[in-house]
Amino acid sequence: MVSYAVIVENDESHWRDETGKNYHFPNRYRKFLLPGTIVVYYKGKLRDNSFAAGRLSPEPHYFGIATIGAHLLDVASAKADWYAKVENYQLFAAAVPNKKPDGSYYESIPSSRLKNYWRDGVRSIDKTTYEKIVVSAKFHLPLALILPTMNDAGQGLTSSIEGAKKLVYTTIYERDPELRNEAVRIHGTTCIACNFNFEEVYGDYGKGYIHIHHRSPISEAGGSISVNPAKDLVPLCANCHSIVHRRKNSVLSIEQLISMVQKPN
């Protein structure tokens, strides 16, 4: 069964968090962030104007969705804190305020938590709450790819994120961050297929963000392999990268992807 949660990202933090890549949390929240949990990113009210450029709104708001991946123990923490890898990150095109247009909150606040509910860094939510937030969000890709199936009458959601199965993490393929950095230096951060650039759309908030794709999937290599970032790695936006890997037993080649994206009208 898929679970859902809200994760809070503070403007200022001493943790090594990277939005859409990893998330630090105390051990008490681990039960809410098991691998496969679908999460909504949240920011509270802006307190320091120096962070304004990196936010979608100065008011409390939701700003993206993702999936929790594998957990790593924070060995430097005396309290057994954890880092979670974050997968499938999608940034909203505009902030979703934490209140709906009618003034009520998206999240259900227990009467016993009215005064301190918003202090929790991780908050468990149900599927309905998640869907309401996502339906209110704007994306730079069709909503059908985020919440793909409506019923025949066009009312009511019958699923959440496309492919939102219970994820079972059995094998983790190690990737060298230096290879990614070198690939970015060589190829830049513009998608090789559709020419999308996160910085051009999102400004400083999207600067430096891009997926790096292995032309030959390392999961098929059968072990450690030598990777040439100039020849073996290419930059793809999140949408194109998802399409390349959309089918479980078949990975599109970059040439196939480009022919789909850049085909004449």
VOGU-176800 format. One record per residue: residue number from 1; residue in one letter; z, y, x of N, C-alpha, C in turn; chain. Coordinates in nm, 2 decimals. Example, Ala and Ser with C-alpha at 12.3 -4.5 7.8 and 13.67 -1.06 7.14 Angstrom:
pos,code,nup,nnorth,neast,caup,canorth,caeast,cup,cnorth,ceast,unit
1,a,0.78,-0.57,1.32,0.78,-0.45,1.23,0.78,-0.33,1.32,A .
2,s,0.71,-0.22,1.28,0.71,-0.11,1.37,0.79,0.00,1.29,A .
END
This chain:
pos,code,nup,nnorth,neast,caup,canorth,caeast,cup,cnorth,ceast,unit
1,m,0.00,-0.12,0.08,0.00,0.00,0.00,0.00,0.12,0.09,A .
2,v,-0.09,0.22,0.06,-0.10,0.34,0.14,0.02,0.43,0.10,A .
3,s,0.08,0.50,0.20,0.18,0.59,0.18,0.13,0.73,0.22,A .
4,y,0.20,0.84,0.17,0.16,0.97,0.19,0.28,1.06,0.23,A .
5,a,0.25,1.16,0.31,0.36,1.25,0.35,0.31,1.39,0.39,A .
6,v,0.39,1.48,0.39,0.36,1.62,0.44,0.43,1.63,0.58,A .
7,i,0.36,1.68,0.68,0.42,1.70,0.81,0.41,1.85,0.84,A .
8,v,0.52,1.90,0.89,0.53,2.05,0.91,0.50,2.07,1.06,A .
9,e,0.41,2.17,1.08,0.38,2.22,1.21,0.43,2.36,1.23,A .
10,n,0.52,2.38,1.32,0.58,2.51,1.35,0.49,2.59,1.44,A .
11,d,0.49,2.72,1.43,0.41,2.80,1.51,0.46,2.79,1.66,A .
12,e,0.59,2.79,1.68,0.64,2.78,1.81,0.72,2.65,1.83,A .
13,s,0.69,2.57,1.93,0.76,2.45,1.95,0.76,2.41,2.10,A .
14,h,0.86,2.34,2.15,0.86,2.30,2.29,0.81,2.16,2.30,A .
15,w,0.77,2.10,2.19,0.70,1.97,2.20,0.56,1.98,2.24,A .
16,r,0.50,1.87,2.29,0.36,1.87,2.33,0.27,1.83,2.22,A .
17,d,0.29,1.88,2.11,0.20,1.85,1.99,0.06,1.92,2.01,A .
18,e,-0.04,1.85,1.96,-0.17,1.90,1.95,-0.22,1.87,1.81,A .
19,t,-0.25,1.98,1.74,-0.29,1.96,1.60,-0.41,1.86,1.58,A .
20,g,-0.39,1.76,1.50,-0.49,1.66,1.48,-0.50,1.56,1.58,A .
21,k,-0.41,1.56,1.68,-0.42,1.46,1.79,-0.29,1.39,1.81,A .
22,n,-0.17,1.46,1.81,-0.04,1.39,1.81,0.06,1.47,1.74,A .
23,y,0.17,1.41,1.71,0.28,1.48,1.63,0.41,1.42,1.67,A .
24,h,0.50,1.51,1.71,0.64,1.47,1.75,0.73,1.47,1.63,A .
25,f,0.82,1.37,1.62,0.92,1.37,1.51,1.04,1.29,1.55,A .
26,p,1.16,1.33,1.49,1.28,1.25,1.51,1.28,1.11,1.45,A .
27,n,1.36,1.03,1.51,1.36,0.89,1.46,1.38,0.87,1.31,A .
28,r,1.46,0.96,1.25,1.49,0.95,1.11,1.37,0.96,1.02,A .
29,y,1.26,1.02,1.07,1.14,1.03,0.99,1.04,0.92,1.01,A .
30,r,1.07,0.83,1.10,0.97,0.72,1.14,0.93,0.64,1.02,A .
31,k,1.03,0.61,0.93,1.00,0.53,0.81,0.90,0.60,0.72,A .
32,f,0.88,0.73,0.73,0.79,0.80,0.64,0.65,0.81,0.71,A .
33,l,0.64,0.78,0.84,0.52,0.81,0.91,0.47,0.68,0.98,A .
34,l,0.47,0.57,0.91,0.42,0.44,0.96,0.27,0.45,0.98,A .
35,p,0.22,0.38,1.08,0.07,0.38,1.10,0.00,0.35,0.97,A .
36,g,-0.10,0.43,0.95,-0.18,0.42,0.82,-0.14,0.52,0.72,A .
37,t,-0.02,0.59,0.74,0.02,0.69,0.64,-0.08,0.81,0.64,A .
38,i,-0.12,0.86,0.53,-0.20,0.97,0.51,-0.12,1.09,0.50,A .
39,v,-0.14,1.20,0.58,-0.06,1.31,0.58,-0.13,1.44,0.55,A .
40,v,-0.06,1.54,0.50,-0.11,1.68,0.48,-0.03,1.77,0.58,A .
41,y,-0.10,1.84,0.66,-0.04,1.94,0.75,0.01,2.06,0.67,A .
42,y,0.13,2.11,0.71,0.19,2.23,0.64,0.25,2.32,0.74,A .
43,k,0.24,2.45,0.71,0.31,2.56,0.79,0.39,2.64,0.69,A .
44,g,0.51,2.68,0.74,0.60,2.77,0.66,0.55,2.92,0.68,A .
45,k,0.63,3.01,0.64,0.60,3.15,0.64,0.59,3.20,0.78,A .
46,l,0.50,3.29,0.81,0.48,3.34,0.94,0.60,3.43,0.98,A .
47,r,0.66,3.40,1.09,0.78,3.48,1.14,0.75,3.57,1.26,A .
48,d,0.64,3.54,1.33,0.60,3.61,1.45,0.45,3.64,1.44,A .
49,n,0.42,3.77,1.44,0.28,3.81,1.42,0.19,3.77,1.53,A .
50,s,0.25,3.73,1.65,0.16,3.69,1.76,0.09,3.56,1.73,A .
51,f,0.14,3.48,1.63,0.08,3.36,1.59,-0.02,3.37,1.48,A .
52,a,-0.04,3.49,1.43,-0.12,3.51,1.31,-0.27,3.46,1.32,A .
53,a,-0.32,3.48,1.44,-0.46,3.44,1.46,-0.49,3.29,1.46,A .
54,g,-0.38,3.21,1.48,-0.40,3.07,1.48,-0.36,3.00,1.34,A .
55,r,-0.35,3.08,1.24,-0.31,3.03,1.11,-0.42,3.07,1.01,A .
56,l,-0.42,2.99,0.90,-0.51,3.02,0.78,-0.45,3.12,0.69,A .
57,s,-0.31,3.14,0.69,-0.24,3.23,0.61,-0.11,3.26,0.66,A .
58,p,-0.05,3.38,0.64,0.08,3.41,0.68,0.19,3.36,0.59,A .
59,e,0.15,3.31,0.47,0.24,3.25,0.37,0.25,3.10,0.39,A .
60,p,0.35,3.04,0.33,0.36,2.89,0.34,0.24,2.82,0.28,A .
61,h,0.18,2.73,0.35,0.05,2.67,0.30,0.03,2.54,0.37,A .
62,y,-0.06,2.46,0.30,-0.12,2.33,0.36,-0.25,2.37,0.42,A .
63,f,-0.28,2.30,0.54,-0.40,2.35,0.61,-0.49,2.23,0.66,A .
64,g,-0.45,2.11,0.63,-0.54,2.00,0.68,-0.48,1.86,0.64,A .
65,i,-0.56,1.76,0.66,-0.52,1.62,0.63,-0.55,1.53,0.75,A .
66,a,-0.49,1.42,0.76,-0.51,1.33,0.87,-0.45,1.19,0.84,A .
67,t,-0.46,1.10,0.93,-0.40,0.97,0.92,-0.31,0.94,1.04,A .
68,i,-0.19,0.89,1.02,-0.10,0.86,1.13,-0.15,0.73,1.20,A .
69,g,-0.15,0.73,1.33,-0.19,0.62,1.41,-0.07,0.56,1.48,A .
70,a,-0.09,0.51,1.60,0.02,0.44,1.67,0.13,0.53,1.71,A .
71,h,0.25,0.47,1.73,0.37,0.55,1.77,0.39,0.53,1.92,A .
72,l,0.44,0.63,1.98,0.48,0.63,2.12,0.62,0.68,2.13,A .
73,l,0.71,0.61,2.20,0.85,0.66,2.22,0.85,0.78,2.31,A .
74,d,0.92,0.88,2.28,0.94,1.00,2.37,1.05,0.96,2.47,A .
75,v,1.01,0.92,2.59,1.10,0.87,2.69,1.19,0.98,2.74,A .
76,a,1.15,1.11,2.72,1.23,1.22,2.77,1.33,1.27,2.67,A .
77,s,1.33,1.21,2.55,1.42,1.25,2.45,1.55,1.16,2.45,A .
78,a,1.66,1.23,2.44,1.79,1.16,2.44,1.82,1.10,2.30,A .
79,k,1.74,1.14,2.20,1.77,1.10,2.06,1.66,1.00,2.01,A .
80,a,1.59,0.94,2.10,1.49,0.84,2.06,1.39,0.90,1.96,A .
81,d,1.33,1.01,2.00,1.23,1.07,1.92,1.10,1.00,1.95,A .
82,w,1.00,1.03,1.87,0.87,0.96,1.87,0.75,1.06,1.87,A .
83,y,0.64,1.02,1.93,0.51,1.08,1.91,0.42,0.99,1.83,A .
84,a,0.35,1.04,1.73,0.25,0.96,1.66,0.11,1.01,1.70,A .
85,k,0.02,0.92,1.73,-0.12,0.96,1.74,-0.17,1.00,1.60,A .
86,v,-0.26,1.10,1.60,-0.31,1.14,1.47,-0.46,1.12,1.47,A .
87,e,-0.51,1.06,1.36,-0.65,1.03,1.35,-0.72,1.09,1.23,A .
88,n,-0.85,1.10,1.23,-0.93,1.15,1.11,-0.89,1.28,1.06,A .
89,y,-0.86,1.37,1.15,-0.81,1.51,1.11,-0.92,1.59,1.05,A .
90,q,-0.89,1.65,0.94,-0.99,1.75,0.88,-0.91,1.88,0.84,A .
91,l,-0.96,1.98,0.90,-0.90,2.12,0.88,-0.96,2.17,0.75,A .
92,f,-0.87,2.23,0.66,-0.92,2.30,0.54,-1.00,2.43,0.59,A .
93,a,-1.09,2.47,0.50,-1.17,2.59,0.53,-1.08,2.71,0.49,A .
94,a,-0.99,2.69,0.40,-0.90,2.80,0.36,-0.76,2.74,0.33,A .
95,a,-0.66,2.82,0.34,-0.52,2.77,0.32,-0.50,2.74,0.17,A .
96,v,-0.42,2.63,0.15,-0.37,2.60,0.01,-0.23,2.64,0.00,A .
97,p,-0.19,2.74,-0.07,-0.05,2.79,-0.09,0.03,2.67,-0.14,A .
98,n,0.16,2.68,-0.10,0.25,2.57,-0.14,0.28,2.57,-0.29,A .
99,k,0.24,2.68,-0.36,0.26,2.70,-0.50,0.12,2.69,-0.57,A .
100,k,0.11,2.62,-0.68,-0.01,2.62,-0.76,-0.03,2.75,-0.84,A .
101,p,-0.15,2.78,-0.89,-0.17,2.91,-0.96,-0.07,2.94,-1.07,A .
102,d,-0.02,2.83,-1.13,0.08,2.86,-1.24,0.22,2.89,-1.19,A .
103,g,0.24,2.89,-1.06,0.37,2.93,-1.00,0.45,2.81,-0.96,A .
104,s,0.42,2.69,-1.01,0.50,2.57,-0.97,0.45,2.52,-0.84,A .
105,y,0.54,2.44,-0.78,0.51,2.38,-0.65,0.43,2.25,-0.66,A .
106,y,0.34,2.23,-0.56,0.27,2.10,-0.56,0.37,1.98,-0.54,A .
107,e,0.47,2.00,-0.45,0.56,1.90,-0.42,0.68,1.90,-0.52,A .
108,s,0.72,1.79,-0.56,0.84,1.77,-0.65,0.97,1.79,-0.58,A .
109,i,1.05,1.89,-0.61,1.17,1.91,-0.54,1.29,1.86,-0.62,A .
110,p,1.36,1.77,-0.57,1.48,1.72,-0.64,1.58,1.83,-0.67,A .
111,s,1.65,1.83,-0.78,1.75,1.93,-0.81,1.86,1.94,-0.71,A .
112,s,1.88,1.83,-0.64,1.99,1.84,-0.54,1.94,1.90,-0.41,A .
113,r,1.81,1.92,-0.39,1.75,1.98,-0.27,1.69,2.12,-0.29,A .
114,l,1.73,2.18,-0.39,1.66,2.31,-0.42,1.68,2.41,-0.31,A .
115,k,1.80,2.41,-0.24,1.83,2.51,-0.13,1.78,2.47,0.01,A .
116,n,1.76,2.34,0.03,1.72,2.30,0.17,1.60,2.21,0.18,A .
117,y,1.53,2.20,0.07,1.41,2.11,0.07,1.31,2.14,0.18,A .
118,w,1.28,2.27,0.19,1.17,2.31,0.28,1.21,2.30,0.43,A .
119,r,1.33,2.27,0.46,1.38,2.25,0.60,1.33,2.12,0.66,A .
120,d,1.29,2.02,0.58,1.25,1.89,0.63,1.12,1.90,0.70,A .
121,g,1.11,1.85,0.82,0.99,1.85,0.90,0.89,1.75,0.85,A .
122,v,0.94,1.65,0.78,0.85,1.54,0.72,0.90,1.52,0.58,A .
123,r,0.81,1.52,0.49,0.84,1.50,0.35,0.75,1.40,0.28,A .
124,s,0.81,1.29,0.23,0.73,1.19,0.16,0.68,1.24,0.03,A .
125,i,0.56,1.22,0.00,0.50,1.26,-0.13,0.43,1.14,-0.19,A .
126,d,0.39,1.15,-0.32,0.32,1.04,-0.38,0.17,1.07,-0.38,A .
127,k,0.09,0.98,-0.42,-0.06,0.99,-0.42,-0.11,1.10,-0.51,A .
128,t,-0.04,1.12,-0.62,-0.09,1.23,-0.71,-0.07,1.36,-0.65,A .
129,t,0.04,1.38,-0.59,0.07,1.51,-0.52,-0.04,1.54,-0.41,A .
130,y,-0.06,1.43,-0.33,-0.16,1.44,-0.23,-0.30,1.48,-0.28,A .
131,e,-0.34,1.41,-0.39,-0.47,1.44,-0.45,-0.48,1.58,-0.50,A .
132,k,-0.37,1.63,-0.56,-0.38,1.77,-0.62,-0.39,1.87,-0.51,A .
133,i,-0.33,1.85,-0.39,-0.34,1.94,-0.28,-0.49,1.94,-0.23,A .
134,v,-0.54,1.81,-0.21,-0.67,1.80,-0.15,-0.78,1.85,-0.25,A .
135,v,-0.77,1.83,-0.38,-0.86,1.89,-0.47,-0.86,2.04,-0.47,A .
136,s,-0.75,2.10,-0.44,-0.74,2.25,-0.43,-0.79,2.30,-0.30,A .
137,a,-0.81,2.21,-0.20,-0.86,2.26,-0.07,-1.01,2.28,-0.07,A .
138,k,-1.05,2.35,0.04,-1.20,2.36,0.06,-1.23,2.30,0.20,A .
139,f,-1.34,2.23,0.20,-1.38,2.16,0.33,-1.51,2.21,0.37,A .
140,h,-1.55,2.18,0.50,-1.68,2.20,0.54,-1.77,2.08,0.54,A .
141,l,-1.74,1.99,0.44,-1.82,1.88,0.41,-1.79,1.85,0.26,A .
142,p,-1.88,1.78,0.19,-1.86,1.75,0.05,-1.73,1.68,0.02,A .
143,l,-1.67,1.73,-0.09,-1.54,1.67,-0.14,-1.56,1.52,-0.16,A .
144,a,-1.68,1.48,-0.19,-1.70,1.33,-0.22,-1.67,1.25,-0.10,A .
145,l,-1.68,1.31,0.02,-1.65,1.23,0.14,-1.50,1.23,0.17,A .
146,i,-1.42,1.32,0.10,-1.28,1.32,0.12,-1.21,1.24,0.01,A .
147,l,-1.25,1.27,-0.11,-1.20,1.20,-0.23,-1.33,1.15,-0.30,A .
148,p,-1.38,1.04,-0.26,-1.52,1.00,-0.30,-1.55,0.96,-0.44,A .
149,t,-1.45,0.91,-0.51,-1.48,0.85,-0.64,-1.40,0.91,-0.76,A .
150,m,-1.47,0.97,-0.85,-1.41,1.01,-0.98,-1.45,0.91,-1.08,A .
151,n,-1.38,0.91,-1.20,-1.43,0.82,-1.30,-1.55,0.87,-1.37,A .
152,d,-1.61,0.80,-1.46,-1.74,0.83,-1.52,-1.74,0.96,-1.59,A .
153,a,-1.62,1.00,-1.64,-1.61,1.12,-1.72,-1.59,1.24,-1.63,A .
154,g,-1.57,1.21,-1.50,-1.55,1.32,-1.40,-1.41,1.38,-1.41,A .
155,q,-1.32,1.30,-1.46,-1.18,1.34,-1.47,-1.09,1.24,-1.41,A .
156,g,-1.00,1.29,-1.33,-0.90,1.20,-1.27,-0.95,1.12,-1.15,A .
157,l,-0.88,1.12,-1.04,-0.92,1.06,-0.92,-0.88,0.91,-0.92,A .
158,t,-0.97,0.83,-0.87,-0.95,0.69,-0.87,-0.93,0.64,-0.73,A .
159,s,-0.94,0.72,-0.63,-0.90,0.68,-0.49,-0.87,0.81,-0.41,A .
160,s,-0.81,0.79,-0.29,-0.78,0.90,-0.20,-0.89,0.91,-0.09,A .
161,i,-0.85,0.93,0.03,-0.95,0.94,0.14,-1.04,0.82,0.14,A .
162,e,-1.17,0.84,0.17,-1.26,0.73,0.18,-1.22,0.63,0.28,A .
163,g,-1.21,0.51,0.25,-1.17,0.41,0.34,-1.02,0.41,0.36,A .
164,a,-0.94,0.46,0.26,-0.80,0.47,0.27,-0.73,0.33,0.24,A .
165,k,-0.77,0.23,0.32,-0.71,0.10,0.31,-0.58,0.11,0.40,A .
166,k,-0.50,0.01,0.39,-0.38,0.00,0.47,-0.43,-0.04,0.61,A .
167,l,-0.41,0.05,0.71,-0.46,0.03,0.84,-0.36,-0.06,0.92,A .
168,v,-0.41,-0.16,0.99,-0.33,-0.25,1.07,-0.38,-0.22,1.22,A .
169,y,-0.29,-0.17,1.30,-0.33,-0.14,1.44,-0.29,-0.26,1.53,A .
170,t,-0.39,-0.33,1.57,-0.37,-0.45,1.65,-0.41,-0.43,1.80,A .
171,t,-0.51,-0.35,1.83,-0.55,-0.33,1.96,-0.57,-0.18,1.98,A .
172,i,-0.52,-0.13,2.09,-0.54,0.01,2.13,-0.62,0.02,2.26,A .
173,y,-0.74,0.09,2.25,-0.82,0.09,2.37,-0.79,0.22,2.45,A .
174,e,-0.74,0.21,2.57,-0.70,0.32,2.65,-0.81,0.41,2.68,A .
175,r,-0.80,0.54,2.67,-0.90,0.64,2.70,-0.84,0.73,2.81,A .
176,d,-0.92,0.77,2.90,-0.88,0.86,3.01,-0.90,1.00,2.97,A .
177,p,-0.80,1.08,2.95,-0.82,1.22,2.91,-0.90,1.30,3.01,A .
178,e,-0.90,1.26,3.14,-0.98,1.33,3.23,-1.13,1.32,3.21,A .
179,l,-1.17,1.20,3.16,-1.31,1.17,3.12,-1.35,1.26,3.01,A .
180,r,-1.26,1.28,2.91,-1.29,1.37,2.80,-1.31,1.52,2.85,A .
181,n,-1.22,1.56,2.94,-1.23,1.70,2.99,-1.36,1.72,3.07,A .
182,e,-1.40,1.61,3.15,-1.52,1.62,3.22,-1.64,1.62,3.13,A .
183,a,-1.63,1.55,3.02,-1.74,1.54,2.92,-1.76,1.68,2.86,A .
184,v,-1.65,1.74,2.82,-1.65,1.87,2.76,-1.71,1.98,2.86,A .
185,r,-1.67,1.96,2.99,-1.72,2.06,3.09,-1.87,2.04,3.10,A .
186,i,-1.92,1.92,3.10,-2.06,1.89,3.11,-2.14,1.93,2.99,A .
187,h,-2.09,1.88,2.87,-2.17,1.89,2.75,-2.13,2.00,2.66,A .
188,g,-2.01,2.06,2.68,-1.97,2.16,2.59,-1.90,2.11,2.46,A .
189,t,-1.87,2.20,2.37,-1.80,2.16,2.25,-1.88,2.17,2.12,A .
190,t,-2.02,2.18,2.13,-2.11,2.18,2.02,-2.16,2.04,1.99,A .
191,c,-2.15,2.00,1.86,-2.20,1.87,1.82,-2.34,1.85,1.86,A .
192,i,-2.37,1.74,1.93,-2.50,1.71,1.99,-2.60,1.67,1.88,A .
193,a,-2.55,1.64,1.76,-2.63,1.60,1.65,-2.67,1.71,1.55,A .
194,c,-2.56,1.78,1.50,-2.58,1.88,1.40,-2.56,2.02,1.45,A .
195,n,-2.52,2.04,1.57,-2.50,2.17,1.63,-2.38,2.25,1.57,A .
196,f,-2.29,2.17,1.51,-2.17,2.24,1.46,-2.07,2.27,1.57,A .
197,n,-2.01,2.39,1.57,-1.92,2.43,1.67,-1.79,2.48,1.60,A .
198,f,-1.68,2.42,1.63,-1.55,2.45,1.56,-1.51,2.60,1.58,A .
199,e,-1.53,2.64,1.70,-1.49,2.78,1.74,-1.57,2.88,1.66,A .
200,e,-1.70,2.86,1.64,-1.79,2.95,1.57,-1.75,2.96,1.43,A .
201,v,-1.69,2.85,1.37,-1.65,2.86,1.23,-1.51,2.90,1.21,A .
202,y,-1.42,2.84,1.29,-1.28,2.87,1.27,-1.22,2.97,1.37,A .
203,g,-1.30,3.02,1.46,-1.25,3.12,1.55,-1.16,3.05,1.66,A .
204,d,-1.06,3.13,1.70,-0.97,3.08,1.81,-0.90,2.95,1.77,A .
205,y,-0.87,2.93,1.64,-0.81,2.81,1.59,-0.89,2.68,1.62,A .
206,g,-1.02,2.69,1.63,-1.10,2.58,1.65,-1.15,2.57,1.80,A .
207,k,-1.11,2.66,1.88,-1.16,2.67,2.02,-1.12,2.54,2.09,A .
208,g,-1.22,2.48,2.16,-1.20,2.36,2.24,-1.19,2.23,2.16,A .
209,y,-1.20,2.24,2.03,-1.19,2.11,1.95,-1.32,2.05,1.93,A .
210,i,-1.33,1.92,1.97,-1.45,1.84,1.95,-1.42,1.70,1.97,A .
211,h,-1.48,1.60,1.90,-1.47,1.46,1.93,-1.56,1.42,2.04,A .
212,i,-1.52,1.33,2.13,-1.60,1.28,2.24,-1.63,1.13,2.20,A .
213,h,-1.76,1.10,2.19,-1.80,0.97,2.15,-1.86,0.89,2.27,A .
214,h,-1.82,0.76,2.27,-1.88,0.67,2.37,-2.01,0.62,2.32,A .
215,r,-2.12,0.64,2.39,-2.25,0.58,2.34,-2.24,0.43,2.32,A .
216,s,-2.17,0.36,2.41,-2.15,0.22,2.39,-2.00,0.20,2.36,A .
217,p,-1.97,0.15,2.24,-1.83,0.14,2.20,-1.74,0.06,2.30,A .
218,i,-1.63,0.12,2.35,-1.55,0.05,2.45,-1.48,-0.07,2.39,A .
219,s,-1.47,-0.08,2.25,-1.41,-0.20,2.19,-1.50,-0.32,2.21,A .
220,e,-1.63,-0.30,2.24,-1.72,-0.41,2.26,-1.74,-0.45,2.40,A .
221,a,-1.66,-0.38,2.49,-1.69,-0.41,2.64,-1.61,-0.53,2.69,A .
222,g,-1.51,-0.57,2.62,-1.44,-0.69,2.66,-1.34,-0.67,2.77,A .
223,g,-1.31,-0.54,2.80,-1.22,-0.51,2.91,-1.24,-0.37,2.96,A .
224,s,-1.19,-0.34,3.08,-1.21,-0.21,3.14,-1.35,-0.20,3.19,A .
225,i,-1.40,-0.07,3.17,-1.54,-0.05,3.21,-1.55,0.08,3.28,A .
226,s,-1.65,0.10,3.36,-1.68,0.23,3.43,-1.75,0.32,3.34,A .
227,v,-1.70,0.44,3.32,-1.77,0.54,3.23,-1.81,0.66,3.30,A .
228,n,-1.94,0.70,3.28,-2.00,0.82,3.34,-2.00,0.92,3.23,A .
229,p,-1.92,1.03,3.24,-1.92,1.12,3.13,-2.05,1.20,3.11,A .
230,a,-2.13,1.20,3.21,-2.26,1.27,3.19,-2.36,1.19,3.11,A .
231,k,-2.35,1.06,3.12,-2.45,0.97,3.06,-2.39,0.89,2.94,A .
232,d,-2.26,0.86,2.95,-2.20,0.77,2.85,-2.12,0.84,2.74,A .
233,l,-2.09,0.97,2.76,-2.01,1.04,2.66,-2.09,1.16,2.60,A .
234,v,-2.07,1.18,2.47,-2.14,1.29,2.41,-2.04,1.36,2.31,A .
235,p,-2.05,1.49,2.28,-1.97,1.56,2.19,-2.02,1.54,2.04,A .
236,l,-1.94,1.51,1.95,-1.97,1.50,1.81,-1.87,1.57,1.73,A .
237,c,-1.91,1.64,1.62,-1.81,1.69,1.53,-1.75,1.58,1.45,A .
238,a,-1.64,1.61,1.38,-1.56,1.51,1.31,-1.65,1.44,1.20,A .
239,n,-1.74,1.51,1.14,-1.82,1.45,1.03,-1.92,1.35,1.09,A .
240,c,-1.99,1.40,1.20,-2.09,1.31,1.26,-2.03,1.19,1.32,A .
241,h,-1.91,1.21,1.38,-1.84,1.09,1.44,-1.80,0.99,1.34,A .
242,s,-1.76,1.04,1.22,-1.72,0.95,1.12,-1.84,0.87,1.07,A .
243,i,-1.95,0.93,1.05,-2.07,0.87,1.01,-2.12,0.76,1.11,A .
244,v,-2.11,0.79,1.24,-2.15,0.69,1.34,-2.07,0.57,1.33,A .
245,h,-1.94,0.58,1.29,-1.86,0.46,1.29,-1.83,0.42,1.14,A .
246,r,-1.91,0.46,1.05,-1.87,0.44,0.91,-1.88,0.29,0.87,A .
247,r,-1.97,0.22,0.93,-1.99,0.07,0.90,-1.91,-0.01,1.00,A .
248,k,-1.83,-0.10,0.95,-1.74,-0.17,1.04,-1.81,-0.25,1.15,A .
249,n,-1.92,-0.31,1.12,-1.99,-0.40,1.21,-2.12,-0.34,1.27,A .
250,s,-2.13,-0.21,1.25,-2.25,-0.15,1.31,-2.23,0.00,1.34,A .
251,v,-2.25,0.03,1.47,-2.23,0.17,1.52,-2.37,0.23,1.54,A .
252,l,-2.39,0.35,1.47,-2.52,0.42,1.49,-2.54,0.47,1.63,A .
253,s,-2.66,0.46,1.68,-2.69,0.52,1.81,-2.70,0.67,1.79,A .
254,i,-2.69,0.75,1.89,-2.70,0.89,1.89,-2.84,0.93,1.84,A .
255,e,-2.94,0.85,1.88,-3.08,0.88,1.84,-3.09,0.86,1.69,A .
256,q,-3.03,0.76,1.63,-3.04,0.73,1.49,-2.97,0.84,1.41,A .
257,l,-2.85,0.89,1.47,-2.78,0.99,1.40,-2.86,1.12,1.40,A .
258,i,-2.91,1.16,1.51,-2.99,1.28,1.52,-3.11,1.28,1.43,A .
259,s,-3.17,1.16,1.41,-3.29,1.15,1.32,-3.25,1.17,1.18,A .
260,m,-3.12,1.13,1.14,-3.07,1.15,1.01,-3.04,1.30,0.98,A .
261,v,-2.97,1.36,1.08,-2.93,1.50,1.06,-3.04,1.60,1.07,A .
262,q,-3.13,1.58,1.16,-3.24,1.68,1.19,-3.37,1.64,1.13,A .
263,k,-3.37,1.55,1.03,-3.50,1.51,0.97,-3.56,1.63,0.89,A .
264,p,-3.69,1.65,0.89,-3.75,1.76,0.82,-3.73,1.75,0.67,A .
265,n,-3.73,1.87,0.61,-3.71,1.88,0.46,-3.83,1.83,0.39,A .
END
